[in-house]
Structure formats: C-alpha cells, structure tokens
C-alpha cells in the first residue's frame, strides 16, 4: 500500500474533494515494527555478549571476545536505530538522526576491528593457547541460526522506509552471523583437532568485514544503499500535516 493515495469525498457531488495519502499511517506502523525489532536486537545482543565475554574470559579466546564486543556494538546500534525510528514522522529530524545513527555504528565497528586485529596478532606472535569453550560454541551456533531471520525482518523495514541506517543495521546483523560462523569454525577446529592458532586465525578473518562495514557507515552509506532510493515518491502523493 506504500505510495498509494485514496480519494476521500466530503459533501455532495460537486463539492471539493481531498485526496489524503495514507502512506504516513503505513510509515508509522512500519516504524513501530522497526522499534520492536531493535528492542529484540538489544535483548538478544546483551544475552549474546554476556555469554560470549564470560566464555572468552574462561577460555582465553580472542575470537569470542571480539564476538562479544561486536554484540555490544549491536546494542549501541540498536539503541541508535530506536532513536532513529522515533523520529520517522518528522522528515527533517529523520534525516539528521539517520546520519548520526550511521556514524555511531561505523565508529564502533572500526574500533572493534582495531581491537580484534591487534589482539589476534599478539596471540599468534606470543603463541597463546586457549581452552575449549563449549558455551562459546553453543552461543555462536545459536547466532548462526537466529541472525538471518532478524536481518531479513530489518531489511524489510529498511526497504519500506527507505532508511539507509536500518539497511546498514540489517547488514551489521548479517556480519554478526558471518562472525558467529567464523568463530564457531575456529572454536570447533580447536575443540576437535587441538589446533591452537585456529581461534586467532578466525579472529583475523573477521577484521576485513568489520573495516568495510565501519568505513561505509562513517561515509553515510548503507552496505545495501542501492535499495534506499529504489522507490521514489509518487509526484501526486500528499501527506496530511497536522495544524
């Protein structure tokens, strides 16, 4: 129903007609859905981060530490997107919060990339050995299953609202799934074959993904930006403005 207008006729035949767009009602409903998705994101990310960071402290796994910290970035990004969705019906504030949300996520991702890369290199140089973490394997396996569903729902909202910030957040959720798969692979290889450097290697593989996502966000671009302008507004569309 996005972009459609419906004629509402007041009075008898021949009286003035007012075409009222209901697209603003759609946007409000979709924005509420976006806020609910970010609440779900924050709740899951807090749980995921707590499990991953506690597991990393017990096992010494740098990839789990990076994964847990990335989950905290998801919390920050989710909070920024909730703020963004709360201004969906105000066009001017929507644009400003969009840019700020992108830059918050981008800055956090770049800092995380620096940390993960540095720690992984130190682990390889110093030949640090970590213990097997079954709780880490469990939480990363759960993320691999859950994150694609959450990302798909966010992408649907981002497309409907033409929101680059929401599309970037969806892509960041995709990265969380990729990272979970990488960390899971490293943890499983270490657990099964006892290869000590598998964890640090998995952490290094995460770094390019984090850098790319962070740079795009700081530039104010979404990783899926071509969707953001794929639905231009209809030239005859009018929105009701409260007086």
Secondary structure as the mmCIF struct_conf table of DSSP 4:
data_model
#
loop_
_struct_conf.conf_type_id
_struct_conf.id
_struct_conf.beg_label_comp_id
_struct_conf.beg_label_asym_id
_struct_conf.beg_label_seq_id
_struct_conf.end_label_comp_id
_struct_conf.end_label_asym_id
_struct_conf.end_label_seq_id
TURN_TY1_P TURN_TY1_P1 UNK A 2 UNK A 3
STRN STRN1 UNK A 5 UNK A 9
BEND BEND1 UNK A 11 UNK A 12
TURN_TY1_P TURN_TY1_P2 UNK A 13 UNK A 14
BEND BEND2 UNK A 15 UNK A 15
STRN STRN2 UNK A 17 UNK A 21
HELX_RH_AL_P HELX_RH_AL_P1 UNK A 23 UNK A 59
HELX_RH_AL_P HELX_RH_AL_P2 UNK A 62 UNK A 86
TURN_TY1_P TURN_TY1_P3 UNK A 87 UNK A 89
HELX_RH_AL_P HELX_RH_AL_P3 UNK A 91 UNK A 126
TURN_TY1_P TURN_TY1_P4 UNK A 127 UNK A 127
HELX_RH_AL_P HELX_RH_AL_P4 UNK A 134 UNK A 161
TURN_TY1_P TURN_TY1_P5 UNK A 162 UNK A 162
HELX_RH_AL_P HELX_RH_AL_P5 UNK A 164 UNK A 193
TURN_TY1_P TURN_TY1_P6 UNK A 196 UNK A 197
HELX_RH_AL_P HELX_RH_AL_P6 UNK A 198 UNK A 218
TURN_TY1_P TURN_TY1_P7 UNK A 219 UNK A 220
TURN_TY1_P TURN_TY1_P8 UNK A 223 UNK A 224
HELX_RH_3T_P HELX_RH_3T_P1 UNK A 225 UNK A 227
TURN_TY1_P TURN_TY1_P9 UNK A 228 UNK A 229
BEND BEND3 UNK A 230 UNK A 231
HELX_LH_PP_P HELX_LH_PP_P1 UNK A 232 UNK A 234
TURN_TY1_P TURN_TY1_P10 UNK A 235 UNK A 236
#
